[in-house]
Amino acid sequence: MNQLHLPPDLHQPLEDLADATGRTVEDVVGEALRLHLDREETRVLAIAQQLGQAHAELLRRLGE
């Protein structure tokens, strides 16, 4: 997947940001996506840990 279709209202601001920071559009998008994925991974992991702790006894019994 090497093509990304963005809403028209994002094209110009994205190009402006890339130009202003001396980066390519691909670099800006890649950095933003990496940051977003890292935050989501952290959030989902925290929720999974909470669920695991809250249901630890049930999970232990199911594993028997």
N, C-alpha and C positions, 0 to 999 in steps of 0.2 A: 504494500500500500504506500505509494509514493506521491499520491495526489491528495490534497486536502481542499475540500470545497467549503469556503467560509461565506457567511452572509455578507452581502455587499457593503453593509455599514461598517464592517471590520477591515476591509481591504486598505483603505486610505490611512486610517490611524496606524495600522500595522506597518505599512510602508514608511510612514512618517517616523515611527519609533525606530525602525531599523536604520533609516537614513541618519537620524539624529544621533544614534549611538554607534554608528560606523559598523553595523553588523548586517548580515543578510536577513531577509524575512524568515528563511528557514532556521537560522540560529535563534532568532527571537521566539519563534513558535516552539522550537525544540526545548529551549530553556523553560518557557512557560509550562509546557506539557510535563517536563520532568518535575518541576516544582509541584504541580498539581497532583501528579501521580504519587509523589513522595508523601504529600499531605494526606491523600486518600488512603494510602497504605497504612500510615500511622493511625489514622482514625479507625479504619476497619480492624486493625490488629487490636486496638484498645477495646473495641466493642466485643470482639471475639474473646479476649481475655476476661472481660467482665462476665460474659455469658458462661464461659468455662468455670469461673469461680462460683458463680451463682448456682450452677447446676452440677458442681463437682461430685456430689454424692450420687446423683442419678447416673452420671457418666461412669462412675466407678462401678455401680451395680450393673449397668448394661455391658460393661467390659468383662464381667465375670463369666 
